[in-house]
Amino acid sequence: AIEPLYISLDSIKINDADIIKAIEALKKKFPAGKGHVDYGIKDAKLGILRQVFKKDSSGLKSPEFKDFIKDNSYWLDDFALFKVLKAEHDGKPWYEWEEGYQLRDGDALDIVRRDNGDEVSFHKWVQWQVYVQFCEAKKYAASKGVFLKGDLPILISRDSADVWAHP
């Protein structure tokens, strides 16, 4: 998964005046170029992304989004479910969740998916938005002769969707 903090809200097509005002307020509250990052912007951005997601669900029906979900299901389904469960457990690590969730009991996870379908879809949609923007940045970089390569992880956090899904 890609960190949603990297999403450019200006690059998302938004036709709602209230959301556009919220983005402008966000820029004033968290101005760029200060020499440090105020990570409070992450929750603020996610709040705006939730508004966009709720107001315009047409993207969920697009063939591009459906293809993204299908092509990335090997990690995306677990990641989105992990994000929902993490929030439901107030950010606690997965190994402190109830045993059914820790051990990925199929019935327990099916209930979470059923009861939180919109939230699961939201996390998938956010990853799609980041992916689309990353592809655009990669294409631009290539046009300038710059090759971008993905990161090479040297360790995996114990409290991650990857470890939870594949202990």
C-alpha positions as CSV (number, residue, x, y, z in Angstrom):
1,A,0.0,0.0,0.0
2,I,1.0,3.6,-0.6
3,E,0.8,6.2,2.2
4,P,-2.3,8.4,1.5
5,L,-0.4,11.4,2.9
6,Y,1.1,11.6,-0.6
7,I,-2.2,12.3,-2.3
8,S,-2.5,15.6,-4.0
9,L,-6.0,16.8,-3.3
10,D,-5.6,19.3,-6.2
11,S,-5.3,16.4,-8.6
12,I,-8.6,14.8,-7.7
13,K,-11.6,15.9,-9.7
14,I,-13.9,17.7,-7.2
15,N,-17.1,19.5,-8.2
16,D,-18.4,20.3,-4.7
17,A,-17.9,23.9,-3.5
18,D,-17.9,22.9,0.2
19,I,-15.1,20.4,-0.4
20,I,-13.1,22.9,-2.4
21,K,-13.4,25.4,0.5
22,A,-12.3,22.7,2.9
23,I,-9.2,22.0,0.8
24,E,-8.3,25.7,0.7
25,A,-8.7,25.8,4.5
26,L,-6.5,22.8,4.8
27,K,-3.8,24.6,2.8
28,K,-3.9,27.5,5.2
29,K,-3.8,25.3,8.2
30,F,-0.9,23.2,6.9
31,P,1.2,25.5,4.6
32,A,3.9,23.9,2.6
33,G,7.6,24.9,2.8
34,K,7.8,25.2,6.6
35,G,10.8,23.0,6.9
36,H,9.0,20.3,8.8
37,V,5.9,18.2,8.3
38,D,2.9,18.5,10.6
39,Y,1.5,15.0,10.4
40,G,-1.9,16.2,11.5
41,I,-2.4,16.8,7.8
42,K,-2.9,13.1,7.3
43,D,-6.1,12.9,9.3
44,A,-7.3,16.2,7.7
45,K,-6.6,14.8,4.2
46,L,-8.4,11.6,5.0
47,G,-11.4,13.6,6.2
48,I,-11.6,15.4,2.9
49,L,-11.1,12.2,1.0
50,R,-14.0,10.7,2.9
51,Q,-16.2,13.6,1.9
52,V,-15.1,13.2,-1.8
53,F,-15.8,9.5,-1.6
54,K,-19.2,9.9,-0.1
55,K,-20.3,12.7,-2.5
56,D,-19.1,11.0,-5.7
57,S,-19.4,7.3,-5.7
58,S,-19.4,7.1,-9.5
59,G,-15.7,6.3,-9.5
60,L,-16.5,3.1,-7.7
61,K,-18.3,1.9,-10.8
62,S,-15.6,2.8,-13.2
63,P,-13.9,0.0,-15.2
64,E,-10.5,1.4,-14.1
65,F,-11.3,1.1,-10.4
66,K,-12.8,-2.4,-10.9
67,D,-9.6,-3.4,-12.8
68,F,-7.4,-1.9,-10.0
69,I,-9.3,-4.0,-7.4
70,K,-9.1,-7.1,-9.4
71,D,-5.4,-6.7,-10.3
72,N,-4.4,-5.9,-6.7
73,S,-6.8,-8.2,-4.8
74,Y,-3.9,-10.3,-3.6
75,W,-3.0,-7.5,-1.1
76,L,-5.7,-4.9,-1.3
77,D,-8.5,-6.9,0.2
78,D,-6.4,-7.8,3.3
79,F,-5.1,-4.2,3.6
80,A,-8.5,-2.6,3.5
81,L,-9.9,-5.0,6.0
82,F,-6.9,-4.5,8.2
83,K,-7.4,-0.7,8.1
84,V,-11.1,-1.1,9.2
85,L,-10.2,-3.5,12.1
86,K,-7.3,-1.2,13.2
87,A,-9.7,1.7,13.4
88,E,-12.3,-0.4,15.2
89,H,-9.6,-1.3,17.8
90,D,-8.5,2.3,18.3
91,G,-5.2,1.8,16.6
92,K,-4.1,-1.1,18.7
93,P,-1.8,-3.6,17.1
94,W,-3.5,-6.6,15.5
95,Y,-1.9,-9.0,18.0
96,E,-3.9,-7.3,20.7
97,W,-7.3,-7.7,18.9
98,E,-9.8,-10.4,19.8
99,E,-8.6,-13.9,18.9
100,G,-11.0,-14.3,16.0
101,Y,-9.6,-11.3,14.3
102,Q,-6.0,-12.1,15.3
103,L,-6.3,-15.6,13.8
104,R,-8.4,-14.4,10.8
105,D,-11.4,-16.4,11.6
106,G,-13.4,-16.5,8.3
107,D,-16.8,-16.0,9.9
108,A,-15.6,-13.1,12.0
109,L,-14.0,-11.4,9.0
110,D,-17.0,-12.0,6.8
111,I,-19.1,-10.1,9.4
112,V,-16.7,-7.2,9.4
113,R,-16.7,-7.0,5.6
114,R,-20.5,-7.1,5.6
115,D,-21.0,-4.5,8.3
116,N,-18.3,-2.2,7.0
117,G,-18.5,-2.5,3.3
118,D,-18.4,1.3,2.6
119,E,-15.3,1.7,4.8
120,V,-13.6,-1.3,3.1
121,S,-14.4,0.3,-0.2
122,F,-13.1,3.7,1.0
123,H,-9.7,2.3,1.8
124,K,-9.5,0.5,-1.6
125,W,-10.6,3.8,-3.3
126,V,-7.9,5.8,-1.5
127,Q,-5.2,3.3,-2.7
128,W,-6.6,3.7,-6.2
129,Q,-6.3,7.5,-6.0
130,V,-2.7,7.2,-4.8
131,Y,-1.9,4.7,-7.5
132,V,-3.4,6.9,-10.3
133,Q,-1.4,9.9,-9.1
134,F,1.8,7.8,-8.7
135,C,1.4,6.5,-12.3
136,E,1.0,10.1,-13.6
137,A,4.2,11.2,-11.7
138,K,6.1,8.2,-13.0
139,K,5.0,9.0,-16.6
140,Y,6.1,12.6,-16.1
141,A,9.4,11.5,-14.6
142,A,10.0,9.1,-17.6
143,S,9.3,12.0,-20.0
144,K,12.2,13.8,-18.3
145,G,14.5,10.9,-18.5
146,V,14.1,10.0,-14.8
147,F,13.6,6.3,-13.8
148,L,11.6,5.7,-10.7
149,K,11.9,2.4,-8.9
150,G,9.8,1.2,-6.0
151,D,11.2,0.8,-2.6
152,L,13.0,-2.2,-1.3
153,P,11.7,-3.1,2.1
154,I,14.4,-4.3,4.5
155,L,12.0,-5.1,7.3
156,I,8.3,-5.4,7.8
157,S,6.5,-3.9,10.8
158,R,5.1,-6.6,13.1
159,D,1.9,-4.5,13.2
160,S,1.2,-4.5,9.5
161,A,-1.5,-5.8,7.2
162,D,1.2,-8.0,5.6
163,V,2.2,-9.7,8.8
164,W,-1.4,-10.0,10.0
165,A,-2.5,-11.6,6.6
166,H,0.6,-13.8,6.3
167,P,2.0,-14.6,9.8
